[in-house]
Amino acid sequence: MLAVDIRKALGAFSIAAAFEMEGGSTALFGPSGSGKTSLVSMIAGLLKPDSGRIVLDDNVLFDSAKGLNVPPHRRRIGYVFQEGRLFPHMNVRSNLDYGRRMSGLPASEAAFARVVDMLGIAHLLDRRPGALSGGERQRVAIGRALLMQPRLLLLDEPLASLDSRRKAEILPYLVRLRDEARIPMIYVSHNAGEVVQIANRVVRLDDGRVVETLDAREFSRTPRDALA
């Protein structure tokens, strides 16, 4: 379970958001500039809140009252950025293995094979990132995060930089990830169509505030003009 109740001033903009998730896939949905990326950056430990509390599986990650702020590498949270951020000098196999090594985990051929199969990237293992399509790079980035054995996976608009063809290519893998990996996911998006396909639950943000929390079926019935 993840429980978030944090506040952060970012110049003239501020975030004051509270929500909880117990598992499955939760979408942070809202227009550009609503605070989605800043919020997941605080969950990951890349941005420090001004105040509040973040708890994951009974482990307190941040508590301003107690002066506690667990560093990112100790949170066991996988983060997939919009552009993947693969190492260009490493092949796909080495990029995949990087997260595991940095987390100090023992090698597991079974775990590696399971992730490679789930994401359909076995034929890419010897390639460098420069020889991959945008959708392929994102699948490798997701695989790298999974091999860290995270307690939580954050996907920050992983389809935003892809054209419609590449989005259609990677969406089935994201659905499979949701159904098979059994790792709680936070999926950041401002695209209602993506959210309906991937999320079980939706937290709507606007101007740094949580507007409402609803399940995916309720969200799918909400008129699109009401989500603008």
C-alpha positions in Angstrom: 0.0 0.0 0.0 1.2 3.5 -0.8 -0.1 6.5 1.2 0.9 10.0 0.1 0.1 13.3 1.8 2.5 16.0 0.7 3.0 19.7 0.0 5.5 21.4 -2.2 6.0 25.0 -3.4 7.5 25.3 -6.8 7.7 29.1 -7.4 4.3 30.4 -8.0 2.9 26.9 -8.4 2.2 24.6 -5.4 1.3 21.0 -4.9 -0.9 19.8 -2.0 -1.9 16.3 -2.8 -3.1 13.2 -0.8 -4.1 9.8 -2.1 -3.7 6.1 -1.3 -3.3 3.0 -3.5 -3.3 -0.6 -2.5 -2.2 -2.4 -5.6 -2.9 -2.8 -9.3 -2.5 0.2 -11.6 -3.3 3.7 -10.5 -3.3 6.6 -13.0 -2.3 10.1 -12.1 -4.4 11.9 -14.7 -4.5 15.6 -15.5 -3.6 18.3 -18.0 0.0 19.4 -18.6 1.3 21.5 -15.7 -1.1 19.9 -13.2 1.8 18.6 -11.1 1.8 14.9 -12.1 5.6 14.6 -12.7 6.5 16.6 -9.7 4.3 14.3 -7.6 5.8 11.1 -8.8 9.3 12.6 -8.5 8.6 13.2 -4.8 7.4 9.6 -4.4 10.6 8.4 -6.0 12.7 10.6 -3.8 14.1 12.8 -6.7 12.3 15.9 -5.3 11.9 16.6 -1.7 8.5 17.7 -0.4 8.3 20.8 1.9 6.1 18.9 4.3 4.0 15.8 4.7 4.5 12.0 4.7 5.0 9.2 2.2 4.6 5.5 3.3 5.1 2.4 1.2 4.3 -1.0 2.6 4.6 0.2 6.2 8.0 1.7 5.4 8.1 5.5 5.9 9.9 7.0 3.0 9.4 10.7 3.9 8.2 12.3 7.1 8.8 16.0 7.5 7.8 16.0 11.2 10.4 13.4 12.0 13.1 14.8 9.6 13.1 11.5 7.6 13.8 11.4 3.9 14.9 8.0 2.5 17.3 8.4 -0.5 16.0 7.2 -3.9 18.3 4.2 -4.2 17.0 2.8 -0.9 13.3 3.2 -1.8 13.2 0.2 -4.2 11.0 2.2 -6.6 11.4 1.7 -10.3 11.0 4.8 -12.4 10.5 4.8 -16.2 10.9 8.3 -17.7 9.3 9.7 -20.8 12.4 9.2 -22.9 13.7 5.9 -21.4 17.1 7.2 -20.5 19.1 4.1 -21.6 22.9 4.1 -21.6 23.9 4.5 -25.3 27.3 2.8 -24.9 25.7 -0.4 -23.5 23.7 -3.0 -25.4 20.2 -3.9 -24.4 21.3 -6.8 -22.2 23.7 -4.6 -20.2 21.0 -1.9 -19.9 18.5 -4.4 -18.5 21.0 -5.7 -16.0 22.0 -2.3 -14.8 19.2 -1.8 -12.3 19.7 -5.2 -10.7 23.5 -4.5 -10.2 22.9 -1.1 -8.8 20.4 -2.5 -6.4 22.9 -5.2 -5.2 20.7 -8.1 -6.2 22.0 -11.5 -7.2 21.8 -12.5 -10.9 18.8 -14.6 -11.8 18.6 -16.0 -15.3 15.0 -17.1 -14.6 13.9 -13.5 -13.6 15.8 -12.1 -16.6 14.1 -14.5 -19.0 10.7 -13.9 -17.6 11.0 -10.1 -18.0 12.5 -10.4 -21.5 9.6 -12.7 -22.6 6.9 -10.5 -21.0 8.2 -7.4 -22.9 9.0 -9.3 -26.2 12.6 -8.0 -26.4 14.6 -11.2 -26.7 15.6 -10.3 -30.3 17.0 -6.9 -29.1 19.5 -8.1 -26.5 22.6 -7.4 -28.5 21.6 -4.1 -30.0 22.5 -0.6 -28.8 19.8 1.9 -27.9 20.5 3.9 -31.0 19.3 1.0 -33.1 16.0 0.7 -31.4 12.6 2.4 -32.1 11.1 4.6 -29.5 8.7 1.9 -28.4 11.5 -0.7 -28.1 13.5 1.7 -26.0 10.6 2.2 -23.6 10.1 -1.6 -23.3 13.8 -2.0 -22.4 13.5 0.9 -19.8 10.5 -0.9 -18.3 12.5 -4.2 -18.2 15.4 -2.5 -16.5 13.1 -1.1 -13.8 11.4 -4.5 -13.3 14.7 -6.3 -12.8 15.4 -4.0 -9.8 12.6 -6.0 -8.1 10.8 -2.8 -7.1 8.0 -2.5 -4.6 6.4 0.1 -6.8 6.8 1.0 -10.5 6.3 4.6 -11.7 5.7 5.2 -15.4 5.9 8.9 -16.2 4.0 9.4 -19.5 6.0 6.6 -21.2 4.1 7.0 -24.5 4.2 10.8 -24.7 7.2 11.0 -27.1 5.9 8.2 -29.4 3.8 8.5 -32.5 0.5 6.7 -32.8 2.0 3.6 -34.4 4.6 3.2 -31.6 1.9 3.8 -29.0 -0.2 1.0 -30.5 2.9 -1.2 -30.4 3.7 -0.7 -26.7 0.2 -0.5 -25.2 -0.4 -4.3 -25.2 2.9 -4.7 -23.3 1.8 -2.2 -20.7 -1.5 -4.1 -20.2 0.4 -7.4 -19.9 2.7 -5.7 -17.4 -0.3 -4.7 -15.3 -1.8 -8.1 -15.4 1.3 -10.3 -15.0 4.0 -8.4 -13.1 1.9 -8.0 -9.9 3.8 -4.9 -9.0 1.8 -1.8 -8.0 2.0 0.8 -10.8 1.5 4.5 -11.0 0.9 5.5 -14.6 1.1 9.2 -15.3 -0.8 10.5 -18.3 -2.9 13.3 -19.7 -4.4 10.9 -22.3 -7.8 9.6 -21.2 -7.7 6.8 -23.8 -4.4 5.4 -22.4 -5.7 5.6 -18.9 -8.9 3.7 -19.7 -6.8 0.8 -21.1 -4.1 0.6 -18.4 -5.4 1.8 -15.1 -7.7 0.2 -12.5 -8.1 3.4 -10.5 -7.6 7.1 -11.4 -6.5 10.0 -9.3 -7.4 13.2 -11.1 -5.1 16.2 -10.6 -5.6 19.8 -11.5 -3.4 22.8 -10.4 -1.5 20.6 -8.0 -4.6 19.3 -6.2 -6.4 16.0 -6.2 -9.8 16.7 -7.8 -11.2 13.2 -7.3 -10.4 9.6 -7.1 -12.5 7.0 -9.0 -12.2 3.6 -10.5 -11.5 3.1 -14.2 -15.1 2.2 -15.0 -16.4 5.5 -13.5 -13.6 7.3 -15.3 -14.5 5.7 -18.7 -18.1 7.0 -18.3 -17.0 10.6 -17.5 -17.6 12.9 -20.5 -14.3 13.9 -22.1 -15.1 17.6 -21.9 -15.4 17.2 -18.1 -11.8 15.9 -18.0 -10.3 18.9 -19.8 
